[in-house]
Amino acid sequence: MDNPHLIKRETSSDRMQHGVHREKPLARVQAVPWLLFILALAGALWFAWLAYGPKNLGDPVATSLVAFERQNRLTVFSAQLSPVVASRDSRLFGTIQSRQVAVIPARVDYTLDLSKMGRDRMRWDAETKTMDVQLPALTVGRPNLDEGRAQYLREGLWISRDAQDNLTRQNTRLAEQQAMEQAANPVLMGLARSAAKDAIRQNLTIPLEVAGYGEVTVNVRFDGEALPAR
């Protein structure tokens, strides 16, 4: 039989268990004010955005023009060409004839002059969140000939150094002319225009969405093209 007058001693394990039970409610109590503060701050920011955000988005056309000002000229497409040309050289009253065929790789860049972009080329429809952009004509750059990778085939009984230099100069001039003609063909021009439109859509859509306009539509056309159907 237990003695009622004996006092049961509290062991260290008992004290630890009691401490754990006391600390858990205390931790929950201390976390509540911080949680309420975070919820209150989030609510204040949300209501502030509703009250002031949509009214301070600024001018969408000005936002788009700033995106253009970052780069005055934009390269939208590059074509790799391989003109095949031939030239002749005649010396000593035609008694010595020589001929050279050359394949000279060339690169042609297609660029947009963004300095020509102004408010008169842009129109914003706030109701549909649509930006209509009219671009100036593409500029076809001068061919960049890679004569280091050129291939030559020479014909003739005897080709002097002067004759060889003359043949090379002629072929270089002919290759540049041919590359310009090839770069202006409708297929390459169509590819360059499509690349330009895609680049402008991307350059304008992202800044407008970041500025807070949400999901926007950017229609791009070149001078002389009809407006897209709505």
Backbone hydrogen bonds, N-H to C=O, Kabsch-Sander energy under -0.5 kcal/mol:
donor,donor_aa,acceptor,acceptor_aa,energy
6,L,3,N,-1.6
8,K,6,L,-0.6
11,T,9,R,-0.6
15,R,11,T,-1.9
16,M,12,S,-2.0
17,Q,13,S,-2.2
18,H,14,D,-2.3
19,G,15,R,-2.2
20,V,16,M,-2.4
21,H,17,Q,-2.0
22,R,18,H,-1.7
23,E,19,G,-2.3
24,K,20,V,-2.1
26,L,22,R,-1.2
27,A,23,E,-2.7
28,R,24,K,-2.1
29,V,25,P,-2.1
30,Q,26,L,-2.3
31,A,27,A,-1.7
32,V,28,R,-1.2
34,W,30,Q,-0.7
35,L,31,A,-2.1
36,L,32,V,-2.4
37,F,33,P,-2.3
38,I,34,W,-2.4
39,L,35,L,-2.3
40,A,36,L,-2.3
41,L,37,F,-2.5
42,A,38,I,-2.5
43,G,39,L,-2.2
44,A,40,A,-2.2
45,L,41,L,-2.4
46,W,42,A,-2.2
47,F,43,G,-2.3
48,A,44,A,-2.0
49,W,45,L,-2.2
50,L,46,W,-2.2
51,A,47,F,-1.9
52,Y,48,A,-2.6
53,G,48,A,-0.6
53,G,49,W,-1.9
56,N,52,Y,-0.8
56,N,53,G,-1.6
57,L,54,P,-0.7
63,T,59,D,-2.3
64,S,60,P,-1.9
65,L,61,V,-2.4
66,V,62,A,-2.0
67,A,63,T,-1.3
68,F,64,S,-1.4
69,E,65,L,-1.9
70,R,66,V,-0.7
71,Q,68,F,-1.3
74,L,112,L,-2.2
75,T,73,R,-0.5
76,V,74,L,-0.7
76,V,110,Y,-2.4
77,F,110,Y,-1.3
79,A,108,V,-2.7
81,L,79,A,-0.6
81,L,106,A,-3.4
85,V,83,P,-0.6
85,V,102,A,-2.5
87,S,100,Q,-2.1
89,D,98,S,-2.4
91,R,96,I,-2.1
95,T,91,R,-0.6
95,T,92,L,-1.5
96,I,91,R,-2.2
97,Q,95,T,-0.6
98,S,89,D,-2.1
99,R,155,E,-2.8
100,Q,87,S,-2.5
101,V,153,L,-3.0
102,A,85,V,-3.0
103,V,151,Q,-2.5
104,I,83,P,-1.7
104,I,102,A,-0.5
106,A,81,L,-2.9
107,R,144,N,-1.6
108,V,79,A,-2.3
110,Y,77,F,-3.1
111,T,109,D,-0.5
111,T,139,T,-2.5
112,L,74,L,-2.5
114,L,72,N,-1.5
114,L,112,L,-1.2
115,S,72,N,-0.8
116,K,113,D,-1.4
117,M,114,L,-1.5
121,R,118,G,-1.8
122,M,119,R,-1.7
123,R,132,D,-2.1
125,D,130,T,-2.8
126,A,124,W,-0.7
129,K,125,D,-1.2
130,T,125,D,-1.7
131,M,217,T,-3.1
132,D,123,R,-3.1
132,D,130,T,-0.5
133,V,131,M,-0.5
133,V,219,N,-2.9
134,Q,121,R,-2.6
135,L,133,V,-0.5
135,L,221,R,-3.3
139,T,111,T,-2.8
140,V,138,L,-0.5
141,G,109,D,-3.1
141,G,139,T,-0.7
144,N,107,R,-2.8
145,L,143,P,-0.8
146,D,105,P,-3.0
147,E,145,L,-1.0
149,R,146,D,-1.5
150,A,147,E,-0.8
151,Q,103,V,-2.2
153,L,101,V,-2.6
155,E,99,R,-3.4
160,S,158,W,-0.6
164,Q,160,S,-2.3
165,D,161,R,-2.4
166,N,162,D,-2.2
167,L,163,A,-2.4
168,T,164,Q,-2.3
169,R,165,D,-2.3
170,Q,166,N,-2.3
171,N,167,L,-2.4
172,T,168,T,-2.3
173,R,169,R,-2.2
174,L,170,Q,-2.5
175,A,171,N,-2.8
176,E,172,T,-2.0
177,Q,173,R,-2.0
178,Q,174,L,-2.7
179,A,175,A,-2.4
180,M,176,E,-2.0
181,E,177,Q,-2.0
182,Q,178,Q,-2.6
183,A,179,A,-2.5
184,A,180,M,-1.1
185,N,182,Q,-1.4
189,M,185,N,-2.2
190,G,186,P,-2.3
191,L,187,V,-2.1
192,A,188,L,-2.4
193,R,189,M,-2.4
194,S,190,G,-2.2
195,A,191,L,-2.2
196,A,192,A,-2.2
197,K,193,R,-2.4
198,D,194,S,-2.2
199,A,195,A,-2.2
200,I,196,A,-2.4
201,R,197,K,-2.4
202,Q,198,D,-2.1
203,N,199,A,-2.5
204,L,200,I,-1.6
205,T,201,R,-2.9
206,I,202,Q,-1.5
208,L,204,L,-1.8
209,E,205,T,-2.3
210,V,206,I,-2.6
211,A,207,P,-2.0
212,G,209,E,-1.1
213,Y,208,L,-2.1
214,G,209,E,-0.5
216,V,214,G,-0.6
217,T,129,K,-2.4
219,N,131,M,-2.8
219,N,217,T,-0.5
221,R,133,V,-2.1
223,D,135,L,-1.8
225,E,222,F,-2.4
